[in-house]
Structure formats: C-alpha cells, structure tokens
Amino acid sequence: MIAQYPPMGWNSWDCYGAAVTEDIVKQNADYMAKHLKDYGWEYVVVDIQWYQPTASTHEYEPFAPLCMDEYGRLIPAENRFPSAAGGAGFKPLADYVHSLGLKFGIHIMRGMPRMAAHQKLPILNCDKNCGQVANPNSICAWNPDMYGLKCHMPEAQAYYDSIFQLYAQWGVDFVKCDDIAREYPHCQKEIEVISTACRNCGRDIVLSLSPGAAPVEQAEHLKTWANMWRITDDFWDRWDLLKAMFERAEKWCIHAGPGHWPDADMLPLGALRQCEDPNEWTHFTQEEQRTMMTLWCMMRSPLMIGAEMVKNDEFTLGLLTNGPLLEIEKTTWCAHPLYTTDEASAWVAPRKDGKGVYVALFNLSDKKRKLTLDAAEAGLTGIKSATELWSGKKSKKLAASLNAHDAAVWFVQEA
C-alpha cells in the first residue's frame, strides 16, 4: 500500500521558497540520512518552481520563462540543478537521494505551463497540442505559471500521463500537487485525472494535494483519489495558526488511515526563510514547538520538516528524534480529542495492538496552568503506569504543570 503510514520527510519551501538548489537539497538529504533516517524520516521534497532559472526568494516572478521539454513538460533549471543537464532531468538527484536510503519528491502546479499552450507544443502520444487542451480560464490566483486543463477531454489525461511517466523515469517517489486541494468543485475532475496518471505511471508515488483548507465534506473523494491533502492554508510559525489547528484536527482526525492522511502542513522549526535572512529562526517558543509536534503526531498528520536541517540546534534535533513520540504515528488508530476549550485540550490515541493508550494535554492559554485528567475521563479502567514522552518521567497520574502553549503526552498502560 502507498502511504500505509503518514509520510515523514523534509520540504524546501519554508527555508528556501522557490529558490532551492541542488547543493542545498543534497546537504539536507545527507543530514537526514545521518541523523533522522533511523527515526522514520525518508522523503526529500523539492518544492515549487524548480523549473524557473531566476527564482531567488519566496516570491514568484510573474511570467518568467520556464524550462520545458519539446512536449510542454517542465524540467529542472540546469543553472540550479546542474545534474539535470543533457536531458537527465531529476534522475541523477533522485539517484543520489536513493543511494542514501531515502526517497525523492517534487512539487508541481496543476495544469500545464502557459508557455506550452501559447507555443502550441505537441502532447506526447497525442494528436492534439497543448494549446487545444489548456483552459486559459483556469488560472492559479497566486502563481501565473500554469493553465488548468480541459479535463473532459481525453487529451488532458494524455498530458498528465506524460508528465507522470517522466517522473517515474526520474525515480520520483512523492508528488505534491498545488493549487488544487481547496478548489472544489471546479478541480474535482482534475484531481481524478491527476490521480489516475499517478497510479498508472508504473511507480509507487505518494500523491499529496495542496493548499488547504480542503473542504471536509469532500473527505471521501479525497480519500479515494489522494494519499494526503492539506487541511489548512500555508502554516507558519505563529501561535494563532497553531491554536486554530486544534479545531481543524478535530474535524479531520476521523479520516486518517492507511493510504489517506489529512495534512496539517509543514513543521516550521529551526532555520526558516533563509533567502531573506540566513540567521532567521522559527518564531515559535520551545513550548509551542512541543505542542505542534504532539498534536501532529496525535492526529497522525504527515510530518514534513521545514527547516534548513544542517543548522539544527540540539533542541530542534531532539524534537525530530523523539522516537517514542514519533511511534504514535504508526501504532495508533481512532485518535480524537476528549475536549478542547479556549484554554486547554486533551487528546487520546489508542494503540492498535491494545498494549496501551497515548494521552496528551495541551495548555492553550497564555499563562502557566496545571492540567490533570483522571483515568475515567480518559476512558481508562485505571492507570498502571504513565510515561511522559517529552521528559521521560514515570507516574501513575496524568497531571502536568505546563507553561503557556506547552504540552505533555503520556504512554499509558491500563491497570
């Protein structure tokens, strides 16, 4: 099964925006292989505009020339990804990532390049050209690179088939398709066409849809056609966005399961926004970072690191290598909140093997508070032992004095 567990990896957007280069991707892959692979981290994902030679920040350059092949398929900009020279595409970089025991991913926008449509480039194995299949009335509101496709036409399927066949040849393991997850109903058919191309390309590729918020009433459609989908717009290092995630997590947690995962977006930890300021660091407090990691694991969201990992400090590395916490992602089911108020929240996540339950308490208030939960409130017959996963402390009670915006999470064995 593709994505039997929530995918875990690194994505270049939070730290480098549209400007990531091959050397940067390799240094982060090297770091992951050395420090994180043993904890389940495996995907290395190149985010948006890898085909744009002059991309240099998080901002997009409208109507910039893009690198394409003769069939209107985007290819890596060789000045940023030198190994792509000679028509090699991303295969050499994917091979490098695979040599480390990791998996390789890319970001795409739905549709085809405007340039391909305007130049009426041919579509591979098709008697119509890009200009005939592009829909010039379907344009992303925040990035003008692409036209959506006339997905009622079989030639639209042929175009998507051609790009996913190329990705399979490159050795791509993960595709994040953007400008689509929240665009119901007019992109519903396009999701199906993209998914069909992904599934028929001859390679197991995780299909991720962005941005959010995806409509929860479309959960069954998303679960049928994608492996993960965003439940929020871009998530950044702001407490108001993190606090708001509790409501989103409650709505979506019942839809998490093997092969299909609601995605709370990337983890804005460590060194961020490196194009703007190489010294930039997450604005989250350490307490808020613990809360984020705890909630993402309890709801079984995919985990995508946003940091320039080679700059990780001891605290950030500790967040990402807390094995007992990360185990929640693979061992639990039916996670859900017991309650959420403006000041606090409590979640439970039973283990599938019946050997215990995870219980988390979150202080959502702006001051230090003591939070407690008794066994009956947690649905337990009693507490034989409880190990708090951030501190390692053992007790027989679920109680913690938490600073503002902090969290505690226990592995509980019932009495």
N, C-alpha and C positions, 0 to 999 in steps of 0.2 A: 504493500500500500504506500502511495506517495503521502508524505507528511503524516505518518502514523502518530507522531508526537509534534508538539508545537516547534516549528523551526527556530534554531538559535544561531545567530551569526553577527556579522558586522556590516554596516551600510555606510557609504561615504558621504551621505548628504549632510548630516549635522555638522561635520567637521570641515568639509571641503565644498559643499554646494555642488555647482555644476563643473567645478574646476579640477577634479581629482585627476591624477596622472598615474601612469603605470608604476613608477617607482614607489609612489605612496601606497598603492594597492598592495604591492609586493611586501613592503615593510610591515603593513598591518597583517597580511597573511602570515608572514614569518612570526610575528608576535603571537598571533592566535595559535599557531602550531606549537610554539614553545610553551606558552603559559595557560592556554584556555581549552585546547582540544580535548584534554583528558576530562573536562567537566561538561562536555557535550556541545561546545560551540564548534560550528563547522562551516557555515556559509560566509563567503566573502563576496559582497554585492557592490558593483559599480553603479552608482545612481546616475541621474539624468544628464543628458547632453554629452555623452562620451564621443559623439559624432560631430561635435562643434569645435573647430580648431581654436577659436579665440575665447572660449569660456574661461572666466578668471575669478568669479565670485559666486555668491548665492543668487545673484540677479541674472535674468535672461537677457540676451541681446536680440531684440526682435528682428526677424527676417535675416538673420545671419546665414551665410552659406553653410550647408551641411554636407558631410561626406556620405556619398551613396555609391552603390554599385550600378551596373547597367540595367538592373531590374527594379530600381527605386527602393532598394533595401539599405537602410542605414548601416554604415560600417565605422569602426573606430577611427578617430582622427590620429593620423600617424605621428604628428608632432607631439602628441600627448601619450600615445601608446605605440612606441616605436616597433614593437614586435609584430604589429599588425601589418607591416609593410609587405608589399608584394601579394596582396590579396589574402594574407593569412588570417585576417580578422582577429577575433579574440581567442583563437585556438591556442597560440603559444602562451598567453597569460593563463588561460584555463588549465592548460597542461601543467604550468608551474604551480598553480594552486592545488591541483590534484596530486602533484608529487609530494606535497606536504601532508597528504591525507585529509584534505579539506575539499569543499565544494564551491563552485563558482557561480555567481549570479549577476544579472544585469537589470537595469531599469529600461522600460520602453514607454512611450506615449501611445495611446490607442491611435489607430489610423495609419496614414502614410504621409511622408513629407510633402508639404505644399510644392516644393521644388519638383518632385517626381511627377505630381499631377500637372503642373504647368508645362513641364518638358515632355509630357505625354510618353513617358518611358514605358517600355513593354513590361507586362507581368509574366513571370516565369511560368511556362506551360499553360499559357492562356492566350486567347485571340483578341482580348481587349487590352487597352493600355491604362495606365494609372489615372489619366485624366478622365476616363469614362467611368471609373469605379469610385473615385473620390467624391465626397459630399462636401462641397465648399460652404454649405450652410451649417456644418457641424465642426465647430472650432472651439478649442480649449479657451476658457476665459482668461487664463493666466500665463499661457505659453503658446505663441502663434506658430510653432514649427510645423504643425500637422493639420491635415484634414481627416475627419472621420470618414468611414466608408459607407457606401450604399449597400447595407448588409442583406437586403433582399435579393441581391444579385449573386449568383454562384461564383462570379469572378472575385467578389470580396473574400470568399472562403479561399480561393486560389491564392490571393495575395497573402493572407495570413498564413496559409500553409507554407508559402515560400519563405517567409521570414523565420518561422519556427523550424523549418528544415535546416536553414542556415545556422540557427542557434544550436540545433542538435549536432551539426557538423563541427561547430566550435567547441562543443563539450559543456554547454551551459546547463546548470542544474536548478536554476531558480530564475524566474522572470517576475519582476514587479511591474505590472501594467498600470499606468497612471491615467488620470482624467476619466475615470470610469466607475468606481465603486459607488459613488453617490449620485450618478447621473441616470437614475431611473426616472421615467420608464424608457426614455429615448435611446439609452445604450444597452437595454436588456438583450436585444438580439446580438449586438456586437460582443457582449460578454460570451454568449453561447458560441459564436463563430471563433473567437479567440481561443476559448477553452477547447473546442473541437480540434483546432490546429495544434494546440499544445499537446493534447492527448494522442494525436495521430502522427507525431513527428518522429517516433521511433526511439525516444529517450525519455526517461522519467524526469520531468521538470515540475518543480513546485510552482503553482500559479498564484500570485499574490495580486490583489486588486486595491488600488488607491485612487484618490484620497477618500476620507470619510467626511461626514458620518454617513456610512451606508445605512439605508432605511431598514429598521429592524423587521418591518413587515415583509421584507424580501429575503428573510433569513433562509428559507427553504430553497429558494432559487440560488442564492449564493453558495449554500452548502452543496448543491448539485453540481455547480459549474466552476467553483474555485476552491483552492486549498486554504486560503486566508484572505481576509478583507478588512479594511480599516473601519473602525467604529468611531473615529474622530478625525477632524482635520489635523494638519501638522501639529504634533505635540512637542512643546518646547519646555524649557526649564523655568516654569512659572507655577507657583503654588495654586493659583486659581484653576489652571488647567488640570493639575493633578487632583485637586479636590473634586472637580467636576467628573473625573473619570469614575468615581465610585458609582454614580448613577448609571453611567454607560455600562460599566461592568455588571451591574445587577441585571440590566435588561438583556445582556448578551451571553451571560455565563452559561445559560441552559443550552446554548447552541454549540458549545465547544465539544469536539470529539474527534476521534481518529479520522484524518483526512480533511478536516474542515475546522478552522480556528479563527474566531473573532480576534482582530489585531488592534491592540491599544497603541500601536506605533512604536517608534524607536525610543531607546533609552538615552536621553540627553545627559550623559555622565561625562566626567573628566574634561578633556580639552576639546572645546567646541569652536565653531566659526573661525577656523584657522586662517582663512583667506583674509578676513577682516582684521584679525589681531592674533598673532601666533601665541600670545600669552593668555588668550581668552579661556576661561574655565567655567564649568557649569555654575549657574546661579542657585541651584538647589542646595540647601543645607544638607549636612550628613543625615540628619533625621529624615528629611524629605526623600532623600535617595533610598533609605531603608524602606520607607513607606511605598515608594514606587516599585522597588524590586519585590517586596512582599505581595503587593496587590497583583502585579503582573503574573507572578507565579501562582498565586491562589486562584486566579481566574483562568489560568493556563493560556495566557496570551503568548504568541510568538515573541521571542526576545531578540532584538536587533540593536547592537551596541552602536551608539552614535559618535563615540569619542575617537580622537586620534590616539590609538591604543599605545603607541610607543611612549607617550607621555604620561601614561597611567601612574598615579601615585599608589602608595601601599593601600590606602583606604579604597580607592576605586578597584584595584585588583582584588581586594578582599570581597567586595560586593559581587564580583563576577565569578568568584571561585568558592562561593559558599555552597559546597556540594549538597548538604542536607536540605537547603532551601531549594536549590535547582531540581532536586529529586521530586518535588511536588509536581512539577510539570509532567512527569512520566508515570507517576504511581497513583494519581488520584482520579476521581470522577465525581460528578454531581456537586462540584463546588458551588457555594452560594452564600450570600450574606444572611446573617441572623437578624441584623438590624443595621440601619445607617441613619444617623441624625446629623444635624449641623455640627455636632461636636465630637462624634465618635462613630466607629463602625466595628462590627465583629463579623468574621467570616469563618466558615468551616469547609474542609475538603477531606472527605473520607478516602482512605486508601482502597484501591480496587481489590487488594489481597486480603482485606479485612483485618490487617495487623496493626491498625492504628488510625488516628484521625489527626489532621492538622487544624489548628485553631489560631486565628490571627485577630489581634486587637489593634485598632488604629486610633490615635488621638488626632482628630481633625480640628481641634480648637487651637487658639493662638496662645495658650498658656499650659504650663505643666499640669498633668492630671494623673490620678491613679485610676486605672481601669481594671475591672475584675469581671469574671464570668464563672458561674458555678457549673458543675457537671450537667445538671438538669437543663440549664439554659443552652448548653452546647449539644444537647441531645445524647448525653453520655450516661451510662449507668453508674459511673464513678471514675475516679482518676487513680490509676495505679502509679503512673509516673508521667511527668511532663518535662520535656527538654526544650528550652527556649533556643531557637536556632541561630540567633544573632550573637548571643552571649555564651551559649553552651551550658547555662545553668540549669540544674535539675530541681524539680519541686513536685508537689502534689496539688498545686493550686495554679489557676490561671489568673494571675494578677501581676500588674506591672505599673511602676511609676514612670510615665512617659513624658518627655519634653514635648513642646509644641510640634505637631506634624510628624511625630515619630510612630513607630510600630513595633509590636512584638509578635512572634509567631512560634507556636509550640508544636512539637510532635508528641501526641498524647496516646498512651496506652491505657485502655479502659480497665477498671478494677473488676 
